[in-house]
Amino acid sequence: QVHVEESGGGSVQAGGSLNLSCVASGFTDSSHCMGWFRQAPAKEREGVVIIESAGTYRFVDSVKGRFTISQDNARNRLYLQMNSLKPEDTAMYYCAAKRFSCGWDSLWRPQNFAYWGQGTQVTVSS
């Protein structure tokens, strides 16, 4: 049984920073994919970043240069450092995980992910 849990959300002013953490317990696969998605009110869930267990990753264009990703495979932990935050980054952020590799389209297909956390709110005020 895989359990995914996020932490680290909060409220900041524009230009500020936040660090999100995610742990996926019960994951025993040597190859897996994890990612961060976000959903603002009245909008569809969108991919922020996906990362292979081997370390390759892909960011959505809107956060490139501002967000960084890191992972601790030994502990199945994933970290998202968010800098230079903008009001449009305001959303519920979800950590997701899936077995095997990410695949080329997983950044745009949240339905590819089988395991989800409950989300953590990020609010950026102007």
Secondary structure in CASP SS format (residue, H / E / C, confidence):
PFRMAT SS
TARGET T0000
AUTHOR 0000-0000-0000
METHOD secondary structure of the structure
MODEL  1
Q C 1.00
V C 1.00
H E 1.00
V E 1.00
E E 1.00
E E 1.00
S E 1.00
G C 1.00
G C 1.00
G E 1.00
S E 1.00
V E 1.00
Q E 1.00
A C 1.00
G C 1.00
G C 1.00
S C 1.00
L E 1.00
N E 1.00
L E 1.00
S E 1.00
C E 1.00
V E 1.00
A E 1.00
S E 1.00
G C 1.00
F C 1.00
T C 1.00
D C 1.00
S C 1.00
S C 1.00
H E 1.00
C E 1.00
M E 1.00
G E 1.00
W E 1.00
F E 1.00
R E 1.00
Q E 1.00
A C 1.00
P C 1.00
A C 1.00
K C 1.00
E C 1.00
R C 1.00
E E 1.00
G E 1.00
V E 1.00
V E 1.00
I E 1.00
I E 1.00
E E 1.00
S C 1.00
A C 1.00
G C 1.00
T C 1.00
Y E 1.00
R E 1.00
F E 1.00
V C 1.00
D H 1.00
S H 1.00
V H 1.00
K C 1.00
G C 1.00
R C 1.00
F E 1.00
T E 1.00
I E 1.00
S E 1.00
Q E 1.00
D E 1.00
N H 1.00
A H 1.00
R H 1.00
N C 1.00
R E 1.00
L E 1.00
Y E 1.00
L E 1.00
Q E 1.00
M E 1.00
N C 1.00
S C 1.00
L C 1.00
K C 1.00
P H 1.00
E H 1.00
D H 1.00
T C 1.00
A E 1.00
M E 1.00
Y E 1.00
Y E 1.00
C E 1.00
A E 1.00
A E 1.00
K E 1.00
R E 1.00
F C 1.00
S C 1.00
C C 1.00
G C 1.00
W C 1.00
D C 1.00
S H 1.00
L H 1.00
W H 1.00
R C 1.00
P H 1.00
Q H 1.00
N H 1.00
F C 1.00
A C 1.00
Y E 1.00
W E 1.00
G C 1.00
Q C 1.00
G C 1.00
T E 1.00
Q E 1.00
V E 1.00
T E 1.00
V E 1.00
S E 1.00
S C 1.00
END
